[in-house]
Every structure is written in structure tokens, then in C-alpha cells.
Amino acid sequence: MQVKIVIGTVAFMLTMIIFGYAALREPERLHDFTLAAEGRRVENGAFLFVNNCANCHGNEGKAEACFDQVSGEQIACQGIPINNASLVCGDRPSRLDIMGWNGTKHDFVYRTIASGRGLVMPTWSVTFGGPLRNDQVLDLAAYVLNFEGEELCSAPPPLAYEFGENVDEFLADFPDGDTVQGEELYALTYNCVACHGALDDSSWVGTGPWLGNLAENAPNRVAGISTEQYIYESVLNPSAFVVDGYTDGLMPLNFRDRMGETVESPQDLADIIAYLTGN
């Protein structure tokens, strides 16, 4: 009887030691499991990215070299660089503030992929009519956020563009305004149409004045300045000119930051000026 008690006691103690060791390792095991699951998510996202996104954003997400998925020929990159510190580095990348996003970095990337943006960036989530399941969109978001790393995030931030007071100096820096691109920026990217209406809709009545006759009206609203100067100042400093009958403070104040994020991004403003003036 005593031998059985001793054996039972020893077996119980060994069992407790084994369970105790397993319990001590459980956080590490869960951590390893989480990393493995995240790794698989990033791998799946990389596959989806190459097959759906690289033709616009480049194979490495830098929008430097893009290729047609059918012919394999190099084409112009239509998407912005997403392997970019302003999008992925830190808990609060600068892109979120520029876009007025109050949520998390992950949610910003996920929502942009899921619902798209403008004519060039399509909707990808099936929730919004796209071709991908939501778990696949999550995989893509994980892949994009995985660009965050010491080499990228320790580099000096890109130089922002400093807007001056004179539109002529600005247009000397960006002389090639694209009216087609300007129309897309006006209608979709910056959603100017929501407040100012389409340029071919003279019956527009909304939050902001109709801009279809801006080329004729701008010089009459403020004596001595050109239409280009009027647009330039109105976008960068919305309180500069407030049309009679409309309220100051309704137009967003972040266009200066959004359009001056890098030394190249003011091209958006040059394109919008070209579109609104028909030049």
C-alpha cells in the first residue's frame, strides 16, 4: 500500500511539473503561433499583391517600375508609392494626419484597399463590390504594413514642398498641368465636385459656388488677380476669398498639407488649375 502511495505521489508530482513547465511556456508558444500566423498572412498578402497590385504600385510597392500583367511590358505606374515611411512608419504616420484620418494605421490601409479611392484605385473588398474576400484584404493590409522596417523608417523624411505666395512661381515649378488628370482629382481624389458641382452643370446649387464659369468670374471677384492666382490662394488658404452668400470655414483646410506632402505632390494642384481654367 505504501509503495502505491509513493508511486502515486511521484506520478502526481511529475504531472504537476510537466503541466507547470507547459504553463510557463504557454505565452512563448502563443507568441510563436501568432508570429507564424502573421507570417502566413504576409505571405498570402505578397502573393495577392504581385497578382493584383504590382502593375500599379510596383513589385516592391515603390511605384518605380510597373509591368502589364498580360504582356509583361513596362508601363507607367498609376499608383502612389506605398513602401513609404509616411504611410507605414510609427503608430501615427504623417499620411494619416494629411488625410484627416482619426483611426489606426491598420484601419486606414485596410479601408483604402477595401473601398478603393478614385478611378485609378479600384474597390477590392467583396463588401464594396470588389473581387477579394475580406480575409484576403486583411492579408494585403498585413503585407503593406510589413514594409515598416529599420532601414525605411530611420531614413530622413522626404522633403515637403513649400508653397509661395505667387502662382506664377508655382507654375514655373509645375508647368505641365494635365486637364484629364485634373478632372479626376477634382471629381474623385479631392471630391471638389461634392461642394462645387460638375463644371458642365450650370444649375448647381450647393455648399460651395459653382466653378464652371470660374475663368470669367474670378477676375471680377477680386480685382487685380488672375484666375490662376484666385484658384491657387483659394485652395491653399480657403478663407482668402469667400464668395458672397457662402460661409467661411466649410472648405477643408488640409489641402496645403495634402498637396505639399512631397516635392512632387503639388502636381495635383497644377492639374486642378489646368482643369478649372481649361488650359
Summary of the structure (lengths in Angstrom):
residues: 279
radius of gyration: 27.1
end to end distance: 102.9
largest distance: 110.6
contacts: 756
relative contact order: 0.10
helix: 54%
strand: 3%
